Amino acid sequence: MTMGQKVALVKSVKDTYGLNFVLDAVELPKSTWYYRKKHKVDYEEKYAHLRSILEEIARNHPGYGVPRIMPELRDEYKIVVNHKVVERLLSTWDLSILRSTHRPRPSGIQRAITEAGGLANLVAQMEEIDLFQVVYTDFTELVYANGQRKAIFCNSLNRLVKVQKSAGYCDRLLALIQSPIL
């Protein structure tokens, strides 16, 4: 939730639930609430005049990034703004989608898998698969307690019977990693 959305939410329910309770619920400091209430103009409203210009630049020059957009704004439109403002506006208004980007070069691992072709899939080459001969695993990192702790969830799934089995090494790994992050 953005800061503007939090402020709008607090403004809409503060009379019903009380200001302090609502600020605590959305984790918004009271000083930020009062600052935004009295001084702060919404970022998009402040730079709304740049939206049509940035859209036009993005459509006419899809290869332009922020380093090329900045001189275009300055020279063609006589507008001087910080590059961080342009980056944030492009992101906020999803104008980076209009720009065409090059597909990244495949990694070494991806090239090796592509070169191996059908030989890369070892399971497809097996004629008969016994119980627990092929097991799929997945590791998922779970962050909790406001980022102060993390755990790694590890599960194994047998290909034949679709039974989820937690391996002993995963349990030990989970116990080690559940310690507080320093």
C-alpha positions as CSV (number, residue, x, y, z in Angstrom):
1,M,0.0,0.0,0.0
2,T,1.5,3.4,-1.0
3,M,1.8,6.3,1.4
4,G,-1.0,8.1,-0.4
5,Q,-3.3,5.1,-0.1
6,K,-2.6,4.8,3.6
7,V,-3.4,8.5,4.2
8,A,-6.6,8.2,2.2
9,L,-7.6,5.1,4.2
10,V,-6.9,6.8,7.5
11,K,-8.9,9.9,6.4
12,S,-11.9,7.7,5.5
13,V,-12.1,5.7,8.7
14,K,-10.5,7.8,11.4
15,D,-13.8,9.2,12.7
16,T,-15.2,5.7,13.1
17,Y,-12.2,3.9,14.8
18,G,-10.1,6.8,16.1
19,L,-7.0,8.2,14.7
20,N,-4.4,6.4,16.9
21,F,-5.9,3.0,16.3
22,V,-6.1,3.5,12.5
23,L,-2.6,4.9,12.3
24,D,-1.3,1.8,14.2
25,A,-3.2,-0.5,12.0
26,V,-1.8,0.8,8.8
27,E,1.7,1.4,10.4
28,L,1.7,5.1,9.6
29,P,3.6,7.4,11.9
30,K,1.5,10.2,13.4
31,S,4.1,12.8,12.2
32,T,3.7,11.5,8.6
33,W,-0.1,11.7,8.9
34,Y,0.0,15.4,10.0
35,Y,2.7,16.3,7.5
36,R,0.7,14.8,4.6
37,K,-2.5,16.4,5.8
38,K,-1.0,19.9,5.8
39,H,1.8,20.1,3.3
40,K,2.2,17.1,1.0
41,V,0.7,17.1,-2.4
42,D,0.2,13.7,-4.1
43,Y,3.2,12.9,-6.2
44,E,1.1,12.1,-9.3
45,E,-0.8,15.4,-8.9
46,K,2.3,17.4,-8.5
47,Y,3.8,16.1,-11.8
48,A,0.5,15.5,-13.7
49,H,1.6,18.0,-16.4
50,L,4.5,15.6,-17.3
51,R,2.3,12.6,-18.0
52,S,1.3,13.5,-21.6
53,I,4.9,14.6,-22.4
54,L,6.4,11.4,-21.0
55,E,3.8,9.3,-22.9
56,E,4.6,11.0,-26.1
57,I,8.4,10.5,-25.6
58,A,7.8,6.8,-24.8
59,R,5.7,6.3,-27.9
60,N,7.9,8.2,-30.3
61,H,11.2,6.9,-28.9
62,P,10.6,3.4,-27.5
63,G,14.3,2.7,-27.1
64,Y,14.8,5.7,-24.8
65,G,15.6,5.2,-21.2
66,V,15.9,7.8,-18.5
67,P,19.3,9.0,-19.6
68,R,17.9,9.9,-23.1
69,I,14.6,11.1,-21.8
70,M,16.2,13.8,-19.6
71,P,17.9,15.8,-22.4
72,E,14.7,15.4,-24.5
73,L,12.7,17.0,-21.6
74,R,15.3,19.7,-21.1
75,D,16.0,20.6,-24.8
76,E,12.6,20.0,-26.6
77,Y,10.1,20.8,-23.8
78,K,12.2,23.2,-21.6
79,I,11.4,21.2,-18.5
80,V,14.0,20.6,-15.9
81,V,13.3,17.8,-13.3
82,N,15.5,15.4,-11.5
83,H,16.1,12.0,-13.1
84,K,14.7,10.3,-10.0
85,V,11.4,12.1,-10.6
86,V,11.3,10.7,-14.2
87,E,12.2,7.2,-13.0
88,R,9.4,7.2,-10.4
89,L,6.8,8.7,-12.8
90,L,7.7,6.1,-15.5
91,S,7.2,3.4,-12.9
92,T,4.1,4.8,-11.4
93,W,2.3,5.4,-14.7
94,D,3.6,2.1,-16.2
95,L,5.2,4.0,-19.1
96,S,8.2,1.6,-19.1
97,I,5.9,-1.0,-20.6
98,L,5.6,1.2,-23.8
99,R,9.4,1.0,-24.2
100,S,10.7,-1.9,-26.1
101,T,13.5,-3.8,-24.4
102,H,15.9,-6.4,-25.6
103,R,15.5,-10.0,-24.4
104,P,18.4,-10.8,-22.1
105,R,21.1,-13.2,-23.3
106,P,20.5,-16.7,-22.0
107,S,22.6,-17.8,-19.1
108,G,25.2,-20.5,-19.3
109,I,22.8,-23.0,-17.7
110,Q,20.0,-22.1,-20.1
111,R,22.4,-22.5,-23.1
112,A,23.5,-25.9,-21.8
113,I,19.9,-27.1,-21.3
114,T,19.0,-25.9,-24.8
115,E,22.0,-27.6,-26.4
116,A,21.1,-30.8,-24.6
117,G,17.6,-30.8,-26.0
118,G,15.6,-33.9,-25.1
119,L,18.6,-35.3,-23.2
120,A,18.1,-32.7,-20.5
121,N,14.9,-34.3,-19.2
122,L,16.2,-37.3,-17.4
123,V,12.7,-38.4,-16.3
124,A,11.5,-38.6,-19.9
125,Q,14.3,-41.0,-20.8
126,M,13.3,-43.5,-18.0
127,E,11.2,-46.4,-19.2
128,E,10.0,-47.6,-15.8
129,I,9.9,-45.5,-12.7
130,D,9.9,-47.2,-9.3
131,L,8.5,-45.7,-6.1
132,F,10.5,-42.8,-4.8
133,Q,13.0,-43.1,-7.7
134,V,11.8,-39.7,-9.0
135,V,11.1,-37.0,-6.4
136,Y,10.3,-33.4,-7.1
137,T,11.5,-30.8,-4.4
138,D,10.8,-27.2,-3.8
139,F,12.4,-24.7,-1.4
140,T,10.4,-21.7,-0.4
141,E,11.8,-18.9,1.8
142,L,9.2,-17.6,4.2
143,V,10.0,-14.2,5.9
144,Y,7.9,-13.4,9.0
145,A,7.9,-11.2,12.2
146,N,8.3,-8.0,10.2
147,G,11.4,-9.4,8.4
148,Q,13.2,-10.3,11.6
149,R,12.9,-14.1,11.1
150,K,12.8,-16.4,8.2
151,A,12.2,-20.1,7.5
152,I,12.7,-22.3,4.5
153,F,9.9,-24.7,3.6
154,C,11.1,-27.8,1.9
155,N,8.9,-30.4,0.6
156,S,9.3,-33.5,-1.6
157,L,6.6,-34.9,-3.9
158,N,6.8,-38.5,-5.3
159,R,6.1,-38.6,-9.0
160,L,4.1,-41.8,-8.9
161,V,1.8,-41.5,-5.8
162,K,1.8,-37.8,-5.4
163,V,2.5,-38.1,-1.7
164,Q,4.1,-35.1,0.0
165,K,7.1,-36.2,2.2
166,S,9.2,-33.9,4.2
167,A,12.8,-35.1,4.2
168,G,14.8,-35.3,7.4
169,Y,17.5,-32.9,6.1
170,C,14.8,-30.4,5.3
171,D,13.6,-30.5,8.9
172,R,17.1,-30.0,10.2
173,L,17.6,-27.2,7.7
174,L,14.4,-25.5,8.8
175,A,15.4,-25.8,12.5
176,L,18.8,-24.1,11.7
177,I,17.4,-21.3,9.6
178,Q,14.5,-20.4,12.0
179,S,17.0,-18.6,14.2
180,P,16.7,-14.8,14.2
181,I,18.3,-12.9,11.4
182,L,21.3,-10.9,12.6
